[in-house]
Amino acid sequence: MFPPLFAADLPRRTAAAAAAAQRPIAATAFAEKASAAAWKTTPSWYVIATDDVIIPLEAQQFMARRAEAHTTEIRASHAITLTQPAAVAELIAAAAAASVRAPGTV
């Protein structure tokens, strides 16, 4: 089930390797409460994977809008960091550059 759901745009062997490397999520990940939502006070960036079948497009767009995120849409699966690494790295670099504060500012 992993390749068609999480990594439909990866080569078959790469998707199989990614599937084999998966580990179960810890139950505590669902129980731990965040003290605050960082996106409410911190500038955010969001890359929307338009071919993601795990998180529907509309849900991704909603989350990006709610966070008032700088948004980029890329045709990719849920495994976008594996299938489109250059595009993701470019977005991270843009976010980092935009977040740099001048010396002496808070």
PEFEN-V631629 format. One line per field, one symbol per residue. phi: phi as a letter, one per 30 degrees, with the letter a starting at -180 (. if undefined). psi: psi as a letter, one per 30 degrees, with the letter a starting at -180 (. if undefined). burial: b if it has 9 or more other C-alpha atoms within 8 Angstrom, else e. A space follows every 50 residues. Layout:
BEGIN
phi->???
psi->???
burial->???
END
This chain:
BEGIN
phi->.eeddcbdcceeddddddddddbdddeddccdcddadeddbbebbbcccd cdcdceeddddddddedhddcbcbdadddedccbddddddddddddddcd cdeicc
psi->feefefhfglkeeeeeeeeffklkkkeffffkkkfljefffkklkkjkjf gkfejkeeeeeeeeeefhkkkkkkjlafhefefheeeeeeeeeeeeeffk kkkfl.
burial->ebbebbbbebeeeebbeebeeeeeeeeeeeeeeeeeeeeeeeebbbbbbb bbbeeebeebbeebeebebebeeeebbbbbeebbbeebeebeeebeeeee eeeeee
END
